[in-house]
């Protein structure tokens, strides 16, 4: 149920919905079955499910491709790599960001083929690395450094050189960036994050540019069993219905917090593409439909102040994830797998839907208290 002239905010609400009619359900039902009667197209519960299909229809329409749902974002990532790398000679390198989701980079490093890591914000360097490569894996903005790739230009270079391409657009969502429009072969989303949006489901989606790519993804899913549960797919679809309003609110708050944090005495650097001072601002303004709701900051006093800040907030939750209705923060280098070039003092802030003034007061107070405690170790901790 869609119309070719409806905008993306409308599509997020209506795509995948059952056909209207007397007594027809308005919401997509959860179809909890592993077995189907013989003679139909689905065959078996590992191959298809009506609830998955509704979610896939909605995400596919938003991204402009053919979506395939998976049990997690990493399952989608693994299938995307397998689908595109399978036909390529083993000696062709993969080009990938020097900073990206650390589990993705770990997976790329385990591939039995050369890996070229580049600064995706340096368009010339990416283009040079693509010479003789087989696959480009992009992430933009990158997690957690928020570097911005010139996605249209980089993908154009990849197409010219005959290099296959995948873009992880989890942080941007299809509302802010649609790489398939610029020639990507695949887009990957950790649907756990913004698409589902409520921190209650693990799910991934890979979106192919055409039926051939989508069929390869479905074959990977069926053969390796990384299938989503129907209830998880239903939760993600329900969350997707509110993505436009959630992202609009969170993005507005992120922009305001980033602006204030630039002037904060404990903050030494703010990474947010929406700031005019950010290195990625001009590219993001030209290539994206917004700047997102993730902010990364570096704090004076190093890891100790960053860790203390994480433990002092009362509204911001100290947890690893992003894209939910609640605001989360964490020091990314607390994870051993995080890249050593990520600053020890970097705090990643996932801005949620709370009142921005409450978020500011909580974060500002935690930063100031953490800095004071670090400079005066004997100082009392506030109640």
Buried (B, 14 or more C-beta within 10 A) or exposed (E): EBEEEBEBBEBBBBBBBBEEEEEEEEEBEBBEEEEBEEEEEBEEBBBBBBBBBBBBBBBBBBBBBBBBBBBBBBBBBBBBBBBBBEEBEEEBBBBBBBBBBBEBBEBBEEBEBBBBBBBBBBBEBBBEBBEEBBBBBBBBBBBBBBBBBBBBBBBBBBBEEEBBBBBBBBBBBBBBBBBBBBBBBBBBBBBBBBBBBBBEBBBBBBBBBEEEBBBBBBBBBBEBEBBBBBEBBBBBBBBBBBBBEBBBBBBBBBBBBBBBBBEBEBBBBBBBBBBEEBBBBEBBBEBBBBBBBBBBBBBBBBBBBBBBBBEBBEBBBBBEBBBBBBBBBBBBBBEEEBBEEBBBBBBBBBBBBBEBEEBBEBBBBBBBBBBBBBEEEEEEEEE
